[in-house]
């Protein structure tokens, strides 16, 4: 195993990352990058994404963006945790092995607790158990090993709370009964979100490239309807649009035709480019910032660090309602888009609480 190398690599946000570590173990085939954006609030927490990037530069760009996003998400969620992320380069269906995951775990261990890893695209709770055989700084583990298991449950619950808060902000009450909600993506998070919406009496329309997932969901909830694809869904008469699949769901074409008055979904990085948040505001569409409403999952895995208790984690995730309402109210009072208001709140907490680290504590 080769030694990790550290660089202050430039990113789209400037050279503001505290640490970027390139990890390479030739024998197992491991090629990974760990990015720590901020530890102002505590150890950096963020998942490990296992993905077949076209190039190392693509992987670096992704991990830098994702790690900053985690810093803001953790800050806004009220966690005493900083933000980091890791990516493993390769197709997990082809190259994921026990030696590779354990080699990765040893690299995480070299950071001495500055970074805690968890699940993300291409990694799952059993993978975290394997990594934990070489590393003390792992969360998102299986229930059998004292972990939280599937974090999509509280991710969906948090999005649902954000949706209720958005309704309160726009319409004056939290009820989603009879509201037409379009859900794009009914995978692990989307299907749980649909359950919450159906239970409240919303009229749900779904779409997903996986036809089997749609069929299974319509069998579980006969009242919902489906539509061909997301491009068609956004043109349907909707009250609320919930992007729960890939990022960049809100581009110029979508925003121009979107009928919904609220956008609130689980997908990460929903805004396709800088400035699209202003276009949403111009069209009178209330956007609940993605990293605000989808933080239930990180709240769930962070709870493991205290010894996981589902009810305690759910209670913490329920506060996403208050956080979302606070973001939307601040956006209105300051005359800025909600994404800007959310950033300001996160940055303010990182500054105000992080400043306390300057106060010397004797050991």
C-alpha positions as CSV (number, residue, x, y, z in Angstrom):
1,X,0.0,0.0,0.0
2,X,1.4,3.4,-1.0
3,X,1.3,6.4,1.3
4,X,-1.6,8.9,0.9
5,X,-0.6,12.1,-0.8
6,X,-2.2,15.4,0.3
7,X,-2.7,18.5,-1.8
8,X,-4.7,21.7,-1.6
9,X,-6.3,21.2,-5.0
10,X,-8.2,24.1,-6.6
11,X,-12.0,23.7,-7.0
12,X,-14.9,25.5,-8.4
13,X,-15.2,27.2,-5.0
14,X,-11.6,28.2,-4.8
15,X,-8.8,26.6,-2.7
16,X,-10.8,26.5,0.5
17,X,-10.6,22.8,1.3
18,X,-8.6,21.9,4.4
19,X,-7.2,18.7,3.0
20,X,-7.5,16.5,-0.1
21,X,-6.0,13.0,0.0
22,X,-5.3,10.8,-3.0
23,X,-5.2,7.1,-2.1
24,X,-3.7,4.3,-4.2
25,X,-3.2,0.7,-3.5
26,X,-2.1,-1.1,-6.6
27,X,-2.5,-4.7,-5.4
28,X,-6.3,-4.3,-4.6
29,X,-6.9,-1.8,-7.4
30,X,-7.9,1.0,-5.0
31,X,-8.0,4.5,-6.4
32,X,-9.7,6.9,-4.1
33,X,-9.8,10.6,-3.2
34,X,-10.9,11.9,0.3
35,X,-11.8,15.6,0.5
36,X,-12.2,17.4,3.8
37,X,-13.8,20.8,3.2
38,X,-14.2,22.0,6.8
39,X,-13.7,20.7,10.4
40,X,-14.8,24.0,12.0
41,X,-17.8,22.3,13.7
42,X,-16.1,18.9,14.3
43,X,-14.9,15.9,12.4
44,X,-15.8,15.9,8.7
45,X,-18.7,13.5,7.9
46,X,-19.7,12.4,4.4
47,X,-20.3,9.2,2.4
48,X,-18.0,7.3,0.1
49,X,-19.2,7.3,-3.5
50,X,-18.1,4.3,-5.6
51,X,-18.5,5.3,-9.3
52,X,-16.8,4.7,-12.7
53,X,-15.6,8.2,-13.3
54,X,-14.2,8.9,-16.8
55,X,-11.1,10.5,-15.4
56,X,-9.4,11.3,-12.1
57,X,-10.1,14.9,-12.8
58,X,-13.8,14.2,-13.0
59,X,-13.6,12.3,-9.7
60,X,-11.7,15.2,-8.1
61,X,-14.2,17.8,-9.2
62,X,-17.1,15.7,-7.9
63,X,-15.5,15.0,-4.5
64,X,-14.6,18.7,-4.0
65,X,-18.1,19.8,-4.8
66,X,-19.7,17.0,-2.7
67,X,-17.5,17.7,0.4
68,X,-18.4,21.4,0.4
69,X,-22.1,20.4,0.1
70,X,-21.7,18.1,3.2
71,X,-20.2,20.9,5.2
72,X,-23.2,23.1,4.5
73,X,-25.7,20.3,5.0
74,X,-24.2,19.2,8.4
75,X,-24.0,22.8,9.6
76,X,-27.6,23.6,8.6
77,X,-28.8,20.3,10.2
78,X,-27.4,21.5,13.5
79,X,-24.8,18.8,13.7
80,X,-21.4,19.2,15.5
81,X,-19.7,17.8,12.4
82,X,-17.8,19.3,9.5
83,X,-18.0,18.3,5.9
84,X,-16.1,15.8,3.9
85,X,-16.6,13.2,1.1
86,X,-14.7,10.4,-0.6
87,X,-14.9,8.8,-4.0
88,X,-13.6,5.5,-5.1
89,X,-12.9,5.4,-8.9
90,X,-14.3,2.3,-10.7
91,X,-17.4,0.3,-11.4
92,X,-18.5,-1.3,-8.1
93,X,-20.1,-4.1,-9.9
94,X,-16.7,-5.1,-11.3
95,X,-13.9,-4.0,-9.0
96,X,-15.4,-3.8,-5.5
97,X,-13.7,-6.5,-3.3
98,X,-13.0,-7.1,0.3
99,X,-9.3,-6.2,-0.1
100,X,-10.1,-3.0,-1.9
101,X,-12.6,-1.9,0.8
102,X,-10.2,-2.8,3.6
103,X,-7.4,-1.0,1.9
104,X,-9.6,2.1,1.7
105,X,-10.5,1.7,5.4
106,X,-6.8,1.8,6.3
107,X,-6.4,5.1,4.4
108,X,-9.4,6.6,6.3
109,X,-7.8,5.4,9.5
110,X,-4.6,7.4,8.7
111,X,-6.6,10.6,9.0
112,X,-7.0,9.9,12.7
113,X,-10.7,10.8,13.0
114,X,-10.7,14.0,10.9
115,X,-13.0,12.2,8.5
116,X,-15.9,9.8,9.2
117,X,-17.2,7.8,6.2
118,X,-20.6,6.4,5.5
119,X,-22.7,5.1,2.6
120,X,-23.3,6.9,-0.7
121,X,-23.9,5.9,-4.4
122,X,-22.3,2.5,-5.0
123,X,-21.7,1.7,-1.3
124,X,-24.0,0.1,1.3
125,X,-24.1,-0.7,4.9
126,X,-22.4,-4.1,4.5
127,X,-19.5,-2.3,2.8
128,X,-19.2,-0.1,5.8
129,X,-18.9,-3.2,8.0
130,X,-16.0,-4.3,5.8
131,X,-14.3,-0.9,5.9
132,X,-14.8,-0.9,9.7
133,X,-12.6,-4.0,10.0
134,X,-9.7,-1.7,9.3
135,X,-11.0,1.7,10.5
136,X,-12.6,3.2,13.7
137,X,-14.2,6.1,11.9
138,X,-17.2,4.5,10.0
139,X,-20.9,5.1,10.3
140,X,-23.9,3.9,8.3
141,X,-23.3,0.4,9.4
142,X,-25.7,-2.6,9.5
143,X,-28.2,-3.1,12.3
144,X,-26.4,-6.3,13.1
145,X,-23.3,-4.3,13.9
146,X,-25.1,-1.6,15.9
147,X,-25.7,0.8,13.0
148,X,-28.6,2.6,11.6
149,X,-29.1,0.5,8.5
150,X,-31.0,2.0,5.6
151,X,-30.7,5.8,5.9
152,X,-33.3,6.4,3.2
153,X,-36.1,6.1,5.8
154,X,-35.2,9.3,7.6
155,X,-34.1,11.0,4.4
156,X,-37.6,10.6,3.0
157,X,-39.1,11.6,6.4
158,X,-37.0,14.8,6.3
159,X,-38.1,15.7,2.8
160,X,-41.7,15.2,3.8
161,X,-41.1,17.6,6.7
162,X,-39.5,20.1,4.4
163,X,-42.5,19.8,2.1
164,X,-44.9,20.5,4.9
165,X,-42.9,23.6,5.9
166,X,-42.9,24.8,2.3
167,X,-46.7,24.4,2.2
168,X,-47.0,26.4,5.5
169,X,-44.8,29.1,4.0
170,X,-46.6,29.4,0.7
171,X,-50.2,28.5,1.5
172,X,-50.5,29.1,5.3
173,X,-51.0,25.6,6.5
174,X,-49.0,22.3,6.5
175,X,-51.6,20.1,4.9
176,X,-50.7,18.2,1.7
177,X,-54.2,16.6,1.4
178,X,-55.4,16.9,-2.2
179,X,-52.2,18.5,-3.3
180,X,-50.9,17.1,-6.6
181,X,-47.3,16.0,-6.0
182,X,-45.1,14.8,-8.8
183,X,-42.2,12.5,-7.6
184,X,-39.4,11.9,-10.1
185,X,-37.5,8.9,-8.9
186,X,-39.0,6.2,-6.7
187,X,-35.9,4.4,-5.6
188,X,-35.0,3.9,-1.9
189,X,-35.9,7.5,-0.9
190,X,-38.7,8.2,-3.4
191,X,-40.8,5.2,-2.5
192,X,-40.7,6.1,1.2
193,X,-41.7,9.7,0.4
194,X,-44.6,8.4,-1.6
195,X,-45.8,6.5,1.4
196,X,-45.9,9.6,3.5
197,X,-47.7,11.6,0.8
198,X,-50.4,8.9,0.3
199,X,-51.0,8.6,4.0
200,X,-51.7,12.3,4.1
201,X,-54.1,12.2,1.2
202,X,-52.0,13.8,-1.5
203,X,-52.6,13.0,-5.1
204,X,-49.3,11.5,-6.3
205,X,-47.9,11.1,-9.8
206,X,-44.6,9.3,-10.2
207,X,-42.0,8.5,-12.8
208,X,-38.8,6.4,-12.9
209,X,-36.7,4.9,-15.6
210,X,-37.0,1.6,-13.7
211,X,-40.4,0.4,-14.8
212,X,-40.4,-2.5,-12.3
213,X,-40.0,0.1,-9.4
214,X,-43.0,2.0,-10.7
215,X,-45.1,-1.2,-11.0
216,X,-44.2,-2.3,-7.5
217,X,-45.1,1.1,-6.1
218,X,-48.5,1.3,-7.9
219,X,-49.3,-2.2,-6.6
220,X,-48.5,-1.0,-3.0
221,X,-50.4,2.3,-3.5
222,X,-53.2,1.9,-6.1
223,X,-54.2,5.5,-5.8
224,X,-51.0,6.8,-7.4
225,X,-50.6,7.3,-11.1
226,X,-47.5,7.2,-13.3
227,X,-46.2,9.1,-16.3
228,X,-43.5,8.3,-18.9
229,X,-40.6,10.5,-17.8
230,X,-39.5,13.5,-15.8
231,X,-39.8,15.8,-18.9
232,X,-43.5,14.9,-19.1
233,X,-44.0,15.1,-15.4
234,X,-42.9,18.7,-15.0
235,X,-45.5,19.7,-17.6
236,X,-48.3,18.1,-15.7
237,X,-50.6,20.2,-13.5
238,X,-48.7,20.0,-10.2
239,X,-48.7,21.8,-6.9
240,X,-45.4,20.3,-5.7
241,X,-42.5,18.8,-7.7
242,X,-40.2,16.4,-5.9
243,X,-37.0,15.5,-7.8
244,X,-35.6,12.4,-6.1
245,X,-33.2,11.0,-8.6
246,X,-30.2,12.6,-10.2
247,X,-28.7,16.0,-9.7
248,X,-29.2,19.0,-12.0
249,X,-32.9,18.3,-12.2
250,X,-33.7,22.0,-12.4
251,X,-32.3,23.4,-15.6
252,X,-33.6,26.3,-17.8
253,X,-35.9,24.1,-19.8
254,X,-37.5,22.5,-16.8
255,X,-37.9,25.8,-14.9
256,X,-39.5,27.4,-18.0
257,X,-42.3,24.8,-18.2
258,X,-42.7,23.7,-14.5
259,X,-46.2,24.1,-13.3
260,X,-45.6,23.4,-9.6
261,X,-45.4,26.2,-7.1
262,X,-43.1,24.3,-4.7
263,X,-40.0,22.3,-5.5
264,X,-39.0,20.0,-2.6
265,X,-37.1,16.7,-3.3
266,X,-34.4,14.4,-2.1
267,X,-32.0,14.7,-5.1
268,X,-28.6,16.3,-4.4
269,X,-27.4,19.4,-6.3
270,X,-30.7,20.1,-8.0
271,X,-29.8,23.5,-9.4
272,X,-28.2,22.8,-12.8
273,X,-26.2,26.1,-12.8
274,X,-25.6,29.3,-10.9
275,X,-28.5,31.7,-11.5
276,X,-31.2,29.1,-11.9
277,X,-32.4,29.9,-8.3
278,X,-33.2,33.5,-9.5
279,X,-35.2,32.1,-12.4
280,X,-37.3,30.0,-10.0
281,X,-37.9,33.1,-7.8
282,X,-38.9,35.1,-10.9
283,X,-41.5,32.5,-11.8
284,X,-42.9,32.5,-8.2
285,X,-41.7,29.0,-7.4
286,X,-40.7,28.2,-3.8
287,X,-37.6,26.2,-3.8
288,X,-36.8,24.2,-0.6
289,X,-33.0,23.9,-0.8
290,X,-32.0,20.3,-1.4
291,X,-29.3,20.0,1.3
292,X,-31.7,21.5,3.8
293,X,-34.6,19.0,3.3
294,X,-32.6,15.9,2.5
295,X,-30.4,15.9,5.6
296,X,-32.5,13.2,7.4
297,X,-30.0,10.6,6.2
298,X,-27.0,12.3,7.6
299,X,-28.8,13.0,10.8
300,X,-29.6,9.3,11.0
301,X,-26.0,8.1,10.4
302,X,-24.6,10.8,12.7
303,X,-26.8,9.5,15.5
304,X,-24.7,6.3,15.4
305,X,-21.8,8.1,16.8
306,X,-23.8,8.3,20.1
307,X,-25.1,4.7,19.9
308,X,-28.0,4.6,17.4
309,X,-31.5,5.2,18.7
310,X,-34.1,5.4,15.9
311,X,-36.6,7.4,17.8
312,X,-34.0,10.0,18.9
313,X,-32.8,10.3,15.3
314,X,-36.4,10.7,14.0
315,X,-37.0,13.4,16.5
316,X,-33.9,15.2,15.3
317,X,-35.0,14.8,11.7
318,X,-38.4,16.2,12.4
319,X,-36.6,19.6,13.1
320,X,-36.0,19.8,9.3
321,X,-39.5,21.4,9.3
322,X,-38.3,24.3,11.5
323,X,-35.1,24.6,9.6
324,X,-36.8,24.8,6.2
325,X,-39.4,27.3,7.5
326,X,-36.6,29.4,8.9
327,X,-34.7,29.3,5.6
328,X,-37.8,30.3,3.6
329,X,-38.8,33.1,6.0
330,X,-35.2,34.5,5.9
331,X,-35.2,34.4,2.1
332,X,-38.5,36.3,2.1
333,X,-37.3,38.9,4.6
334,X,-33.9,39.5,3.0
335,X,-35.3,39.4,-0.6
336,X,-32.9,36.6,-1.7
337,X,-33.6,33.1,-3.2
338,X,-33.9,30.3,-0.5
339,X,-30.6,28.7,-1.7
340,X,-28.8,31.9,-0.8
341,X,-30.5,32.2,2.6
342,X,-29.6,28.5,3.4
343,X,-26.0,29.2,2.5
344,X,-25.9,32.2,4.7
345,X,-27.4,30.3,7.7
346,X,-24.9,27.5,7.2
347,X,-21.9,29.8,6.9
348,X,-23.1,31.8,9.9
349,X,-23.2,28.7,12.1
350,X,-19.8,27.5,10.8
351,X,-18.3,30.9,11.7
352,X,-20.0,31.5,15.0
353,X,-19.7,28.0,16.5
354,X,-16.4,27.3,14.8
355,X,-14.9,30.4,16.3
356,X,-15.2,28.8,19.7
357,X,-12.4,26.4,18.8
358,X,-10.1,29.3,19.3
359,X,-10.8,29.3,23.0
360,X,-8.0,27.2,24.6
361,X,-9.2,24.2,26.7
362,X,-6.5,22.6,28.9
363,X,-6.1,18.9,28.5
